[in-house]
Amino acid sequence: MALPTVAFIGRPNVGKSTIFNRIAGDRISIVEDTPGVTRDRIYSHGEWLATKFAMIDTGGIQISDAPFATQIKSQAEIAIDEADVIVFIVSGKEGVTAEDEQVAKILYRSDKPVVLAVNKVDNPESREDIYEFYSLGFGDPMPISGVHGLGLGDLLDKVVEKFPRMDEKTDNDDIRFSIIGRPNVGKSSLVNAILGEDRVIVSDIAGTTRDAIDTRFEADDIKFTMVDTAGIRKRGKVYENTERYSVMRAMKAIDQSDVILFVMNAEEGIREQDKKVAGYAHEAGKAIITVVNKWDTLKKTNHTQQDFETLIRNEFQYMSYSPIIFVSAVTKQRIEKLPALIKQVYDNHEKRVQSSALNDVIMGAVAVHPTPTVNGKRLRIYYATQVVTGPPTFVVFVNNPDLMHFSYVRFLENQIRDNFDFTGTPIRIIKRSRK
């Protein structure tokens, strides 16, 4: 199920990023940023009162040599297009400005709910300064202090109230997958190739944004839902000209999917943005298939495919579990293999291993490669169990978690993979004290 999305917008220097960082951090909301994926911190996750949500920080938008009004309009366009709820942030110290009014005029034309937050209200005396913000026309202003964390709980209460009802969204037992990748890798052509004449289109499903459409179809007697990929296609000049927002849109598609088809362009090879998008899918714990498109355009030797696969494995070492398939959306080369491969990695993503079989593997691994000793203390492994699927997650109970180095965790993961088929899915190992 897709997470509701909150966007923080406003003119520069009102404290958008400070508020975003505090909510995304560990001070008030039990949340962490996704590490190593969005260095510019434009996308993260939050949680408030057991409600999880995605967040967009538009504070990082910069358009060189552009009028100020264009910058504000770009921020508002992104927020309106992506968000379920918009937090409109103004500054209590400076009062209502002409730029605030420009943002307000743009938001008037949207159908999205807006919560007005007056930042930099750092003491009780300054709370009286919020009343002038009623003139912006968004109801009761919420006084907050991003620096001190004041009022953020009340703000999030109001934001959560405005989220769309989860039971309004269509749910089914189909395998949900999306096609992601940077611009010009051939995603749209791949969509069309997968939804060819031999596919039975079941229905179109309204997505989480008003213009998003998910497509249900059957292939090889398997039911699929292809999560809306319009979020990765260009839609408006902001997204065409700002590469990082194509990454943000890909992230939203990933959140809604069980399986990810991560597409690269064989002609162009591997780019830095490929690593960002793939890294997010990995961190999100999704099953991943690496699809090298436009394979028909290369002049090949006997070693071309092997060399390309070696390059991918070297650049994406953390995704060694992901199967690689070389296709052409134009000639339909190997396209017919994708449905069965999607089904295979989905089944592995949802696989559950019996505890007895798991412990036989773990104890056998310990017998072959004894646990390490740290400062005279030996790591002891008592037993292991799988606690969840999607991705498969295992808890290993030990005498002292600090004695289990990440290299030994990796060794155990390799042993699990050698004995159980987890092709296409990350697996997670959590170390816990038996106490």
Secondary structure as UniProt FT lines:
FT   STRAND          5..9
FT   TURN            12..13
FT   HELIX           16..24
FT   TURN            25..26
FT   TURN            35..37
FT   TURN            39..40
FT   STRAND          43..48
FT   TURN            49..50
FT   STRAND          51..57
FT   HELIX           58..60
FT   TURN            64..65
FT   HELIX           68..82
FT   STRAND          85..91
FT   TURN            92..94
FT   HELIX           98..108
FT   STRAND          114..119
FT   HELIX           124..136
FT   STRAND          142..143
FT   TURN            146..149
FT   HELIX           152..161
FT   HELIX           166..168
FT   STRAND          175..180
FT   TURN            183..184
FT   HELIX           187..194
FT   TURN            197..198
FT   STRAND          200..206
FT   TURN            210..211
FT   STRAND          213..219
FT   TURN            220..221
FT   STRAND          222..226
FT   TURN            230..232
FT   HELIX           237..241
FT   HELIX           243..255
FT   STRAND          259..265
FT   TURN            266..268
FT   HELIX           272..283
FT   TURN            284..285
FT   STRAND          287..293
FT   HELIX           295..297
FT   TURN            302..303
FT   HELIX           304..315
FT   HELIX           317..319
FT   TURN            320..321
FT   STRAND          324..326
FT   TURN            329..332
FT   HELIX           335..337
FT   HELIX           338..349
FT   HELIX           355..368
FT   STRAND          373..374
FT   TURN            375..376
FT   STRAND          377..378
FT   STRAND          381..388
FT   TURN            389..392
FT   STRAND          393..398
FT   HELIX           401..403
FT   HELIX           406..419
FT   TURN            423..424
FT   STRAND          428..433
//
